[in-house]
């Protein structure tokens, strides 16, 4: 086990969040407006607010998940197995659901059940999107594996893994 897992830099994490949220907003707003009957201008405002909530949750959740995974496995996030990626995505969406449902009810005037259905459909859509986006992001922007040299981790260098 590694006591210091290599995490994404703050700048890299900001790029990941921005790309994810902008992409999601562009891809998901039109079908949401069509399916929910909420006018496009209101849908853009609502989904932009939800994206802001999600962006804050994203940074907190992903950094924490990466830190715990790194501590337990010694593995970096870009080497996460597919099954754990699925668990990661579902956990993210479950936490987000508890924060966004009241916002949807307030913003749209939908009843709780109708808003829950809309939120669940958004969660399913975003879960699939998150899985595919993060898989692609990790392939395009891998975490540098020369972490031992960058951090001066003598134990890793001595074992010849650096």
TATA-V102458 format. One record per residue. N is the residue number from 1. PHI is phi as a letter, one per 40 degrees, with the letter a starting at -180 (NA if undefined). D_LAST is the distance of its C-alpha to the last C-alpha in Angstrom with 1 decimal. Layout:
N;PHI;D_LAST  N;PHI;D_LAST
This chain:
1;NA;15.5  2;c;13.5  3;c;15.6  4;b;14.2  5;c;13.9  6;c;12.8  7;b;16.3  8;c;18.0  9;c;19.2  10;d;22.9  11;c;23.9  12;c;22.1  13;c;23.9  14;c;27.2  15;c;26.9  16;c;26.3  17;c;29.3  18;c;31.6  19;c;31.0  20;c;31.6  21;c;34.7  22;c;36.3  23;c;35.7  24;c;37.2  25;c;40.1  26;c;41.0  27;c;40.7  28;b;42.3  29;d;45.1  30;d;47.6  31;c;47.6  32;c;47.8  33;c;50.8  34;c;52.5  35;c;52.0  36;c;52.7  37;g;55.6  38;c;54.2  39;d;54.9  40;d;52.1  41;c;52.2  42;c;52.1  43;c;49.3  44;c;47.2  45;c;47.8  46;c;47.1  47;c;43.9  48;c;42.7  49;c;43.3  50;c;41.6  51;c;38.6  52;c;38.5  53;d;38.5  54;c;35.9  55;c;33.7  56;c;33.8  57;c;33.3  58;d;30.4  59;c;28.4  60;c;29.1  61;c;28.7  62;c;25.5  63;c;23.7  64;c;25.0  65;c;24.3  66;c;20.7  67;c;20.3  68;c;22.1  69;d;20.3  70;c;16.8  71;c;18.2  72;c;19.9  73;b;17.4  74;g;13.9  75;c;14.2  76;c;14.4  77;d;18.0  78;c;17.5  79;b;16.7  80;c;19.9  81;c;22.2  82;d;25.6  83;d;27.7  84;c;25.8  85;c;26.1  86;c;29.9  87;c;30.0  88;d;28.2  89;c;30.7  90;c;33.7  91;c;32.8  92;d;32.5  93;c;35.9  94;c;37.6  95;c;36.7  96;c;37.8  97;d;41.0  98;c;42.2  99;c;41.8  100;c;43.3  101;d;46.4  102;c;48.5  103;c;47.7  104;c;48.9  105;c;52.0  106;c;52.8  107;c;52.0  108;c;53.9  109;g;56.5  110;c;55.6  111;c;56.4  112;c;53.6  113;c;53.7  114;c;53.8  115;c;50.9  116;c;48.9  117;c;49.4  118;c;48.3  119;c;45.3  120;c;44.4  121;c;44.7  122;c;42.6  123;c;40.0  124;c;40.0  125;c;39.7  126;c;36.9  127;c;35.0  128;c;35.0  129;c;34.2  130;c;31.3  131;d;29.8  132;c;30.1  133;c;29.2  134;c;25.9  135;c;25.0  136;c;25.7  137;c;24.1  138;c;20.7  139;c;21.0  140;c;22.1  141;b;19.8  142;c;16.4  143;c;14.1  144;d;11.2  145;c;8.0  146;c;6.1  147;d;7.5  148;c;5.5  149;c;6.6  150;c;9.7  151;c;10.6  152;g;9.7  153;c;8.6  154;c;9.0  155;c;9.3  156;c;5.9  157;c;4.8  158;c;8.1  159;c;7.8  160;g;5.6  161;c;3.8  162;b;0.0
